Amino acid sequence: MLAVDAKKVVKKYSNGVIALDGLDLEVKRGEIFSLLGPNGAGKSSLINILTTFYKPTSGRVSILGRDLCAEPGFVRSHIACVAQNVSIDNHLSLIENMIFQSRLYKVDTQTASQRIKSLIESFELEQYMKYPVASYSGGIKRRLDIAMNMVSHPDILFLDEPTVGMDVESRKSMWNMLFKIKKEYGTTILLTTHYIEEADQLSDTVCIMKKGRVLVQGTAEELRKFTRQNLIRVIFSKPDEAKKYAAEFEKMNFVNFCDRNRNTVTITTNDAGRDFKSINRHLLTGNAEFDSLEIVNPSLEDIFMSHMNCGKDMKGKSIC
Amino acid sequence: MLNILWRNMKWRYQNPLTVIFTILQPLIWLLLYSTVAGQALNGMGYGNYMAFVLPGIMILVTFSACGSGGFINFIMKSNGSFYRILIAPLSRYSIVFGQILESVILSMIEASILFLIGIFFSVTVASGFAGILLMIPLIFLTAFSMSGLSYALSLLLPNMMIYETIMNAVVLPVFFLSSALFPVDNLSGVLKTVILLNPFTHVINMLRELIFNQDVNLTGVFGVILLLSLLGTVCFFFAVHRLKMLTVQ
């Protein structure tokens, strides 16, 4: 059974903005699933729908095999969500926040007490218990927010940009925490992020979204395979030379996409092995000044950028 | 429901200024206005003017306390805890009930304080202990209605400034277009009709009867209780409806 199964989900706001445009999504149980995309891709709208906060305009969403619109009560009792804004109450103490959350999810007092104790240890929050919550740093508040949302032992934990605004150290600590949640509690984690490195490091499955649609979905390794051998990188001696040849490459009929960054030109084709020779021939014929020409194993960032600039969704529909 | 009530009461306990400011204006009305107006109206047959205005001021303090409940909701909406409650497996009725009950309790406490101050300034309740007991459901149901309306408006309106403007536009006319400060028997025409259509005129009149009359008009009291129950039910379901509109049902 899938943790999340969304079919043809559309979300159209009253101002006419279409945040989700026939989105299909499948999340397996027990995995860490990352939604990657730029601002306006529809990530937060999707999270708000999956957590029963927004109603989808059309389409069907199942959570743990149950229809979200027909059984929101069941869905709510099996999920928790760490929202973009930290949702702890500053007027309650650390313990009171956790007790409040446990009562919201009707966890009995004894079980709640054991879980709270265990979560405080797991998330290393003991040292902060004596201080008022309002005095906590953003990172500690976020840690408490996640610990609090784990009190009900949700089957699915949604996190909307959990590491936004965090320094590198806090972000790494957050990643460890998410791995711990997956390992110790078997929780399915669905998170949204802007950070490609985060999606790469954390996820079992990465889903790249743009304009309310899924562009591509798979494991980070699968996504690399998806374009493996299809990227050719040329490093020119001068930026002017790179600019000139980038314009020429774009006119070649086998080039899908050409990206230039200072001296470096990255070309996406359908068959890098075959097209490497044509590129090489073109450079040599033109006496181009270049330092290297290579077929590269794309990073997740390359995949993300190639899809962001011009991509097709999973149904083959072009989104540019 | 009790969980949300507990959380809101904790907030109120840590923000005592909100209690002070909600009772301050009614207290000034009670102490200063009744003294000044009482002297001006001396000899016109009102007797103890503080006793005359006390019911209206008790209703005014419930408006003030219940209005502040809407402000709490705006504060909760601005941080993430509102979202956390909405996606929790709770009945929407429990959420609304928990939210508005805090304002109702505050209203009861503040109305009691004003009542005790009135007693201190020689206001007596002619109907005795039974009359005091009958005042409790009248104040409770008034607060329940106003609190439900305030909560619904805080869900309906986009921000706190507009909410404050609307609440002022509702509360002050409702207060002045009632029998809170003067008897309406000698009035006539449209003004009297408007005042009689105001449900709080009847609540104030009934509280006043309990203060001035020895005999309790039970039919009148239960009529007003019925009126307030209807009003409270409408406001409560309006608030639940607004909350349900925000999320999947």
Chai-1 contact restraints between the chains, C-beta under 6 A:
chainA,res_idxA,chainB,res_idxB,connection_type,confidence,min_distance_angstrom,max_distance_angstrom,comment,restraint_id
A,T51,B,I87,contact,1.0,0.0,6.0,A-B,restraint_1
A,T52,B,I87,contact,1.0,0.0,6.0,A-B,restraint_2
A,T52,B,T247,contact,1.0,0.0,6.0,A-B,restraint_3
A,T52,B,V248,contact,1.0,0.0,6.0,A-B,restraint_4
A,F53,B,I87,contact,1.0,0.0,6.0,A-B,restraint_5
A,F53,B,T247,contact,1.0,0.0,6.0,A-B,restraint_6
A,K55,B,V248,contact,1.0,0.0,6.0,A-B,restraint_7
A,C69,B,V248,contact,1.0,0.0,6.0,A-B,restraint_8
A,P72,B,V248,contact,1.0,0.0,6.0,A-B,restraint_9
A,G73,B,P89,contact,1.0,0.0,6.0,A-B,restraint_10
A,R76,B,I87,contact,1.0,0.0,6.0,A-B,restraint_11
A,R76,B,P89,contact,1.0,0.0,6.0,A-B,restraint_12
A,S77,B,P89,contact,1.0,0.0,6.0,A-B,restraint_13
A,C81,B,I87,contact,1.0,0.0,6.0,A-B,restraint_14
A,A83,B,G80,contact,1.0,0.0,6.0,A-B,restraint_15
A,A83,B,Y83,contact,1.0,0.0,6.0,A-B,restraint_16
A,N85,B,G80,contact,1.0,0.0,6.0,A-B,restraint_17
A,V86,B,G80,contact,1.0,0.0,6.0,A-B,restraint_18
A,S87,B,G80,contact,1.0,0.0,6.0,A-B,restraint_19
A,S87,B,S81,contact,1.0,0.0,6.0,A-B,restraint_20
A,S87,B,R84,contact,1.0,0.0,6.0,A-B,restraint_21
A,D89,B,S81,contact,1.0,0.0,6.0,A-B,restraint_22
A,H91,B,K10,contact,1.0,0.0,6.0,A-B,restraint_23
A,H91,B,W11,contact,1.0,0.0,6.0,A-B,restraint_24
A,H91,B,Q14,contact,1.0,0.0,6.0,A-B,restraint_25
A,F100,B,R7,contact,1.0,0.0,6.0,A-B,restraint_26
A,R103,B,N3,contact,1.0,0.0,6.0,A-B,restraint_27
A,L104,B,A88,contact,1.0,0.0,6.0,A-B,restraint_28
